[in-house]
Amino acid sequence: MLREKIIAAIEAVGFDEYREIEATELIFSEDVFASCKANTCGNYGKNHSCPPLSGDMQKNRNRFTAYKQAIILNKIMFLGNYYEKMEACGHTVAHLLNCLRESLSDEPVLIAGPGGCDHCDPCAAKTDEPCHFPDQKRYSMEGSGMDIVTLSRRLNMTYNGGDKKVGFFMVVMY
């Protein structure tokens, strides 16, 4: 029954692809953590859902594998000729993700997506304060060490859609 409710919410919100897997099939990589440490997105140490504040690799892995099942979902977005739509795409994906979270707010699920937690703006980590809403923290897939590129290939999902299109990945754990 929960599975059907999650899939109905995914379809209603308007994601392009989804695949169901067991939580143990998620792929975690220290290389992804290293990329975070290189501060490629600017959230390293500045967001409670990103490294190092989200915990070490094992803590992050355990957070997700505490659930049995995962549904990996994807929204394919056009970035524009010169990636000028990247920020707008990020806002669109965040909105879709928040709609999904709202649809499933009463369910025992963990939903993670791209980027750090956006529940508070700015994140309390930026002022060295503890998280104001630890039970509502929105974890980043990459910030948790998930290797989205390898996972998308294994699941035959669109990561690079060609013609300046890219897949934005999320996961619902249940």
BAFI-3210 file (N, C-alpha, C; in Angstrom, 3 decimals, decimal comma, padded with zeros to 6 digits):
// residues 174
n [1|2|3|4|5|6|7|8|9|10|11|12|13|14|15|16|17|18|19|20|21|22|23|24|25|26|27|28|29|30|31|32|33|34|35|36|37|38|39|40|41|42|43|44|45|46|47|48|49|50|51|52|53|54|55|56|57|58|59|60|61|62|63|64|65|66|67|68|69|70|71|72|73|74|75|76|77|78|79|80|81|82|83|84|85|86|87|88|89|90|91|92|93|94|95|96|97|98|99|100|101|102|103|104|105|106|107|108|109|110|111|112|113|114|115|116|117|118|119|120|121|122|123|124|125|126|127|128|129|130|131|132|133|134|135|136|137|138|139|140|141|142|143|144|145|146|147|148|149|150|151|152|153|154|155|156|157|158|159|160|161|162|163|164|165|166|167|168|169|170|171|172|173|174]
n.u [000,819|001,939|003,968|002,488|001,267|003,495|004,431|002,216|002,321|004,811|004,265|002,146|003,382|005,170|007,629|010,187|011,395|011,574|012,909|012,734|014,505|016,319|017,301|019,905|021,161|021,944|024,584|027,513|030,258|033,564|034,867|032,902|032,370|034,884|034,756|032,823|034,265|036,100|034,606|032,850|030,189|029,764|028,570|029,936|030,578|028,914|026,292|023,921|023,120|025,081|028,479|031,118|029,276|027,042|027,832|030,067|030,993|029,963|027,925|026,188|025,583|024,294|022,037|020,441|020,290|018,862|016,332|014,228|013,575|014,071|013,205|014,397|014,330|013,890|014,227|014,312|015,990|016,280|019,136|019,760|021,432|023,961|024,153|022,652|020,229|020,587|020,367|017,611|016,583|017,441|015,845|013,316|013,469|013,858|011,388|009,648|010,584|009,944|007,161|006,721|007,654|005,729|003,421|003,913|004,210|003,075|003,937|006,106|008,836|012,028|013,237|015,493|017,530|019,099|021,760|022,151|020,315|017,389|015,615|015,805|016,654|019,086|020,998|021,527|024,065|025,802|026,223|027,435|025,635|023,577|021,484|018,251|015,959|016,240|014,792|013,577|015,400|016,770|018,319|021,139|021,703|024,224|025,763|025,558|027,172|026,386|026,818|025,712|026,079|027,146|025,080|022,883|023,640|023,719|021,026|019,962|019,075|018,459|021,152|022,943|021,247|021,776|021,769|021,933|020,554|019,960|019,770|018,191|018,527|016,691|015,680|013,434|013,113|011,849]
n.v [-001,189|001,293|001,499|001,788|004,242|005,932|005,666|006,681|009,336|010,125|009,949|011,803|014,222|014,519|013,306|012,021|009,474|006,409|003,925|000,922|-000,396|-002,499|-001,251|-001,965|-002,021|000,497|002,673|003,671|005,908|006,761|008,519|010,266|011,624|012,838|014,611|016,316|017,389|018,858|020,972|021,554|022,355|024,240|023,740|022,259|021,754|023,819|023,245|021,385|018,937|018,034|016,820|017,783|017,613|015,975|013,525|010,635|008,377|005,796|006,368|007,852|005,935|004,027|005,484|005,429|002,705|001,736|001,528|-000,657|-000,609|001,285|003,940|005,209|008,259|010,560|013,685|015,054|017,713|020,621|022,433|024,720|026,536|027,477|026,594|028,412|028,064|026,597|027,381|027,997|025,486|024,067|025,287|024,514|021,711|021,537|022,512|020,520|018,366|019,230|019,250|016,516|015,683|016,937|015,579|013,092|013,479|012,398|009,851|007,015|007,667|008,449|011,089|012,095|014,342|016,260|018,468|020,461|020,590|022,536|023,509|025,519|028,911|031,115|028,039|026,880|025,985|027,719|029,725|028,451|027,152|024,629|022,359|023,598|022,138|019,155|016,768|017,196|017,413|017,595|015,442|015,283|013,401|013,057|014,350|012,525|010,610|009,032|007,450|008,662|008,688|006,120|004,538|005,421|004,510|001,741|001,298|001,930|004,575|008,008|010,060|011,840|013,437|014,190|016,695|018,976|018,275|017,092|014,693|015,053|013,653|011,893|010,250|008,007|006,539|003,651]
n.w [000,000|000,825|-001,078|-003,468|-002,955|-002,910|-005,564|-006,944|-006,056|-007,114|-009,865|-010,042|-009,345|-011,415|-012,401|-014,599|-014,879|-013,043|-010,859|-009,057|-006,330|-004,019|-000,846|-000,191|-002,625|-003,292|-004,239|-002,751|-002,428|-001,603|-003,237|-004,100|-001,747|-001,520|-003,628|-002,645|-000,531|-001,943|-002,350|-004,470|-004,816|-002,890|-000,437|001,445|004,769|005,333|005,453|007,166|006,154|004,563|003,957|006,185|008,145|007,947|008,735|008,781|006,084|006,733|008,582|006,955|004,978|006,602|007,354|005,081|004,399|006,471|005,721|003,738|001,003|-002,045|-004,198|-007,007|-008,584|-011,333|-012,931|-016,022|-017,397|-019,483|-019,961|-021,331|-023,958|-023,161|-020,576|-019,190|-018,007|-015,751|-012,983|-012,842|-013,485|-011,251|-009,292|-010,189|-009,941|-007,154|-006,313|-007,313|-005,823|-003,243|-003,479|-003,732|-001,215|000,380|-000,448|000,629|003,305|005,632|005,729|006,443|005,276|003,769|001,993|-000,375|-002,275|-004,930|-003,985|-000,936|002,211|002,131|003,904|005,849|005,399|005,791|006,183|009,474|009,949|008,747|010,537|012,571|014,289|015,859|013,969|013,389|012,936|013,252|012,818|010,446|008,497|005,255|003,319|001,129|-001,792|-003,079|-001,147|000,813|-000,022|-002,177|-005,278|-007,961|-010,730|-011,430|-010,373|-011,922|-014,446|-014,000|-013,549|-015,935|-016,449|-017,362|-017,287|-018,608|-020,922|-023,503|-026,110|-024,468|-022,169|-018,885|-016,239|-013,119|-010,016|-007,475|-004,419|-002,865|000,139|001,699]
ca.u [000,000|002,830|004,628|001,537|001,084|004,720|004,436|001,169|002,840|005,875|003,617|001,351|004,277|005,661|008,998|010,291|011,784|011,831|013,245|012,684|015,607|016,472|018,191|021,279|021,706|022,460|026,036|028,177|031,653|034,412|035,204|031,844|032,684|036,065|034,273|032,185|035,323|036,681|033,654|032,378|028,876|029,750|027,857|030,781|030,741|028,000|024,928|023,862|022,863|026,238|029,692|031,297|028,242|026,062|028,404|031,007|030,390|029,181|026,698|025,317|025,109|023,333|020,803|019,626|020,058|017,920|015,084|014,352|013,395|014,360|012,753|015,245|013,552|014,674|013,580|015,247|015,823|017,081|019,969|019,993|022,584|025,201|023,841|022,046|019,014|020,982|019,770|016,156|016,338|017,598|014,649|012,205|013,657|013,599|009,934|009,069|010,973|009,139|005,796|006,740|007,750|004,421|002,488|004,239|004,628|002,560|004,388|007,437|009,797|013,128|013,368|016,723|017,667|020,357|022,041|021,972|019,004|016,910|014,499|016,041|017,500|020,206|021,196|022,152|025,489|026,579|026,547|027,937|024,568|023,030|020,308|017,036|014,907|016,954|013,879|013,074|016,573|016,645|019,657|021,604|022,167|025,670|026,325|025,547|028,152|025,831|027,391|024,550|026,467|027,206|023,738|022,020|024,040|023,296|019,572|019,580|018,331|019,075|021,990|023,216|020,200|022,144|021,126|021,964|019,607|020,599|018,842|018,334|018,104|016,163|015,377|012,457|013,416|010,697]
ca.v [000,000|002,446|001,527|002,335|005,668|006,611|005,706|007,626|010,683|010,354|010,197|013,030|015,377|014,662|012,885|011,386|008,073|005,884|002,505|000,397|-001,279|-002,699|-000,233|-002,469|-001,840|001,856|002,679|004,751|006,001|007,770|009,512|011,291|012,433|013,649|015,696|017,271|018,065|019,826|022,081|021,875|023,010|025,307|023,355|021,502|022,400|024,965|022,734|020,247|017,671|017,760|016,545|016,676|017,719|014,894|012,303|009,944|007,524|004,720|006,954|008,182|004,666|003,438|006,285|004,989|001,257|001,401|001,241|-001,859|-000,344|002,621|004,269|006,245|008,982|011,450|014,712|015,441|019,152|021,288|023,429|025,884|026,415|027,738|026,278|029,585|027,664|025,705|027,827|027,829|024,042|023,707|025,744|023,653|020,397|021,714|022,639|019,187|017,557|019,681|018,756|015,091|015,605|017,319|014,480|011,915|013,982|011,567|008,478|006,694|007,658|009,405|011,573|012,864|014,823|016,944|019,659|020,400|020,865|023,895|023,758|026,843|029,767|030,216|026,907|027,263|025,620|028,884|030,551|027,499|026,754|023,298|022,338|024,013|021,149|017,916|015,723|017,572|017,624|017,075|014,993|015,275|012,087|013,132|014,719|011,310|009,702|008,173|007,568|008,751|008,352|004,661|004,012|005,697|003,584|000,392|001,223|002,365|005,824|009,118|011,009|012,829|013,214|014,718|017,946|019,884|017,815|016,330|014,156|015,406|012,426|011,902|008,901|007,834|005,328|003,194]
ca.w [000,000|000,849|-002,384|-004,440|-002,646|-003,343|-007,031|-007,356|-005,795|-008,103|-011,152|-009,960|-009,316|-012,777|-012,660|-015,907|-014,774|-011,702|-010,767|-007,691|-005,963|-002,583|-000,267|-000,214|-003,970|-003,440|-004,390|-002,019|-002,838|-000,954|-004,258|-004,093|-000,557|-001,833|-004,476|-001,722|000,220|-002,872|-002,248|-005,808|-004,791|-001,894|000,785|002,362|006,070|005,436|005,421|008,087|005,466|003,704|004,718|007,131|009,177|007,805|009,290|007,917|005,061|007,331|009,154|005,837|004,397|007,541|007,326|003,945|004,404|007,546|004,999|002,905|-000,417|-002,566|-005,542|-007,589|-009,571|-012,150|-013,751|-017,077|-017,615|-020,508|-019,283|-022,188|-024,856|-022,436|-019,181|-018,563|-017,286|-014,648|-011,723|-012,956|-013,407|-009,842|-008,576|-010,615|-009,314|-005,714|-006,162|-007,505|-004,673|-002,105|-003,719|-003,395|000,246|000,934|-000,743|001,441|004,625|006,723|005,508|007,002|004,177|003,731|000,627|-000,571|-003,640|-005,216|-003,177|000,510|002,784|001,890|004,824|006,446|004,572|005,527|007,080|010,750|009,909|008,288|011,712|013,565|015,203|015,556|013,092|014,085|012,703|012,899|012,355|009,120|007,655|003,900|002,959|-000,251|-002,213|-003,249|000,145|001,634|-000,611|-003,227|-006,612|-008,839|-012,107|-011,543|-010,110|-013,084|-015,514|-013,623|-013,638|-017,278|-016,329|-018,074|-016,550|-019,638|-021,909|-024,799|-026,520|-023,315|-021,156|-017,818|-015,260|-011,704|-009,334|-006,119|-003,939|-001,784|000,902|002,480]
c.u [000,868|003,514|003,730|001,312|002,300|004,734|003,379|001,645|003,921|005,257|002,817|002,229|004,921|007,122|009,024|010,605|011,814|012,098|013,222|013,851|015,540|017,473|019,655|021,938|022,194|023,978|026,599|029,653|032,381|034,811|034,161|032,050|033,874|035,684|033,580|033,249|036,032|035,774|033,142|031,023|028,784|029,064|028,725|031,016|029,800|026,538|024,894|023,590|024,001|027,462|030,379|030,191|027,195|026,560|029,380|030,258|029,499|027,870|025,705|024,743|024,033|021,994|019,865|019,325|019,258|016,538|015,314|014,403|013,757|013,711|013,605|014,403|014,366|013,764|014,621|014,954|016,754|017,822|020,192|021,249|023,911|024,999|023,209|020,782|019,309|020,306|018,257|015,781|016,436|016,384|013,436|012,285|013,381|012,102|009,253|009,359|010,161|007,679|005,697|006,800|006,407|003,406|002,679|004,595|004,148|003,032|005,789|008,496|010,919|013,282|014,623|016,818|019,013|020,534|021,767|020,548|018,636|015,746|014,616|016,933|017,861|020,248|021,940|023,638|026,358|026,959|026,986|026,910|024,144|021,803|019,065|015,910|015,527|016,042|013,335|014,202|016,388|018,041|019,898|022,058|023,694|026,358|026,319|026,499|027,615|026,454|026,244|024,895|026,460|025,826|022,824|022,357|023,543|021,782|019,040|018,656|019,138|019,843|022,334|022,235|020,551|021,379|020,902|020,898|020,352|019,520|019,201|017,717|017,672|015,920|014,332|012,781|012,179|010,895]
c.v [001,261|002,597|002,172|003,824|006,472|006,747|006,674|009,070|011,052|010,711|011,495|014,279|015,589|014,359|012,066|009,900|007,681|004,391|002,109|-000,552|-001,532|-001,672|-000,674|-002,329|-000,412|001,806|003,908|004,732|007,098|008,863|010,625|012,211|013,355|014,828|016,760|018,078|019,104|021,054|022,530|022,581|024,127|024,960|022,638|022,312|023,571|024,551|021,467|018,908|017,273|017,466|017,824|016,632|016,610|013,578|011,670|009,027|006,442|005,239|007,285|006,927|004,044|004,169|005,775|003,495|000,804|001,100|000,017|-001,545|001,100|002,761|005,453|006,930|010,087|012,456|015,187|016,888|019,644|022,438|024,702|025,685|026,589|027,546|027,458|029,235|026,777|026,112|027,650|026,351|023,565|024,103|024,877|022,294|020,483|021,810|021,275|018,286|017,941|019,266|017,276|014,915|015,926|016,198|013,289|012,280|013,134|010,119|008,260|006,544|008,651|009,786|012,432|013,263|015,459|018,143|019,463|020,701|022,324|024,262|025,133|027,649|031,014|029,067|027,388|026,917|026,809|029,816|029,680|027,161|025,326|023,430|022,673|022,973|019,800|016,799|016,000|017,808|016,919|016,726|015,038|013,865|012,088|013,455|013,564|010,266|008,796|008,493|007,501|008,338|006,834|004,041|004,230|004,776|002,177|000,218|001,627|003,591|006,950|010,019|012,162|012,548|013,679|016,002|018,888|019,557|016,959|015,841|014,620|014,262|012,691|010,458|008,987|006,494|004,939|001,774]
c.w [000,000|-000,508|-003,428|-004,213|-003,104|-004,863|-007,547|-007,158|-006,807|-009,452|-011,146|-009,994|-010,685|-013,006|-013,951|-015,856|-013,312|-011,790|-009,296|-007,468|-004,461|-002,069|-000,319|-001,582|-004,225|-003,472|-003,683|-002,380|-002,078|-001,948|-004,310|-002,895|-000,825|-002,716|-003,633|-000,980|-000,646|-003,000|-003,611|-005,813|-003,754|-000,588|001,812|003,643|006,293|005,388|006,268|007,400|004,536|004,566|005,169|008,189|009,105|008,387|008,313|006,947|005,668|007,924|008,039|005,193|005,300|007,545|006,225|003,982|005,620|006,956|004,124|001,422|-000,760|-003,936|-005,990|-008,655|-010,196|-012,847|-014,746|-017,461|-018,718|-019,850|-020,088|-023,009|-024,148|-020,928|-018,448|-017,775|-016,080|-013,341|-011,742|-012,868|-011,966|-009,020|-008,921|-009,940|-007,815|-005,451|-006,304|-006,312|-003,438|-002,257|-003,360|-001,881|000,898|000,725|000,181|002,883|005,799|006,641|006,083|005,905|004,455|002,272|000,551|-002,032|-003,874|-004,290|-001,709|000,937|002,533|002,806|005,484|005,509|005,354|006,528|008,331|010,787|009,510|009,425|012,883|014,642|014,881|014,650|013,907|013,972|012,327|012,386|010,954|008,120|006,316|003,391|001,461|-000,598|-002,334|-001,935|001,136|001,075|-001,700|-004,570|-007,621|-010,272|-012,298|-011,346|-011,318|-014,248|-015,232|-013,800|-015,011|-017,232|-016,989|-017,128|-017,492|-020,764|-023,308|-025,094|-025,336|-022,261|-020,143|-016,850|-013,855|-010,905|-007,887|-005,706|-002,839|-001,135|001,699|002,963]
res [m|l|r|e|k|i|i|a|a|i|e|a|v|g|f|d|e|y|r|e|i|e|a|t|e|l|i|f|s|e|d|v|f|a|s|c|k|a|n|t|c|g|n|y|g|k|n|h|s|c|p|p|l|s|g|d|m|q|k|n|r|n|r|f|t|a|y|k|q|a|i|i|l|n|k|i|m|f|l|g|n|y|y|e|k|m|e|a|c|g|h|t|v|a|h|l|l|n|c|l|r|e|s|l|s|d|e|p|v|l|i|a|g|p|g|g|c|d|h|c|d|p|c|a|a|k|t|d|e|p|c|h|f|p|d|q|k|r|y|s|m|e|g|s|g|m|d|i|v|t|l|s|r|r|l|n|m|t|y|n|g|g|d|k|k|v|g|f|f|m|v|v|m|y]
***
